[in-house]
Amino acid sequence: MSSTPDTPDARGGDVAGRVDPEVLDELVAMRASIDNIDATLVYLLAERFKATQRVGVLKATHDLPPADPARERRQIERLKRLAEDAQLDPDFAEKFLNFIIDEVIRHHQALSASSAEPAADDAR
Ligand SMILES: O=C(O)C(=O)C[C@]1(C(=O)O)C=C[C@@H](O)C=C1
């Protein structure tokens, strides 16, 4: 099942039987941690998209442009500084944020387009 992390009998997957038990133990422990981190990322992204969905509705309702490049620049500079402090590659942080923002802008554009469509009753 996709939401089930590795079970003990699936320990190590491809490398089980090919490495020392201590190495396998560490690999399995690190994979358990990775499973938790990936789950957290999914929850965090879900919350972020809930917030941006609401922003998209506000923008569509009040005729605001889907993208705000100045806000994006400030966010990217801020996250690059945070990434450096956290020893994460700042270029990767920038690419990751841009990937998410591009998706958000697509959602905003779709909302604006659908709110600009005349309602069925108005199409006479
Ligand atoms: O803050 C906004 O205005 C948003 O629409 C959110 C967001 C983002 O995902 O961070 C997305 C698009 C904008 O260009 C800027 C930022």
The ligand as a Gaussian input file, in Angstrom:
#p B3LYP/6-31G(d) Opt

LIG

0 1
 O        1.161000      35.627000      -1.991000
 C        0.505000      35.552000      -3.038000
 O        0.040000      36.557000      -3.591000
 C        0.291000      34.256000      -3.676000
 O       -0.486000      34.151000      -4.621000
 C        1.088000      33.085000      -3.191000
 C        2.373000      32.890000      -3.998000
 C        3.111000      31.712000      -3.307000
 O        2.770000      30.558000      -3.619000
 O        3.947000      31.978000      -2.430000
 C        2.016000      32.505000      -5.401000
 C        1.982000      33.407000      -6.415000
 C        2.471000      34.784000      -6.287000
 O        3.191000      35.184000      -7.411000
 C        3.210000      34.994000      -5.028000
 C        3.206000      34.110000      -3.983000

